[in-house]
Amino acid sequence: MIRLYTWWHSGSRQKRTGWTLTAVALVYLLYFFKARLFEAGPPITKREWFNVVAMLVLIVIGTINIRMAEMKERNQKTLPLIDSNERRRK
């Protein structure tokens, strides 16, 4: 348990925020798929579909936070998709 605590607090706040957003969204989506989509029950409302879309957006934002924190840790100036050897525009 102490290893988990140490790992959690050794990272940056941005990375912790990203992991929290991603985890909360995944837990909600798992609940939605298991309890609402695959089980018989009342019809799914527009609000619940909105929540599903919002959780997908949270996963994207959380992933961006995690990646940006890792780039910040490496002190990388360019995005990983850009070749740093190419000439820059003036």
Buried (B, 14 or more C-beta within 10 A) or exposed (E): EEEEEEEEEEBBEBBBBBBBBBEBBBEBBEEBEEEBEEEEEEEEEEEEEEBBEEBEEBBEBBBEBBBBBBBEEEEEEEEEEEEEEEEEEE
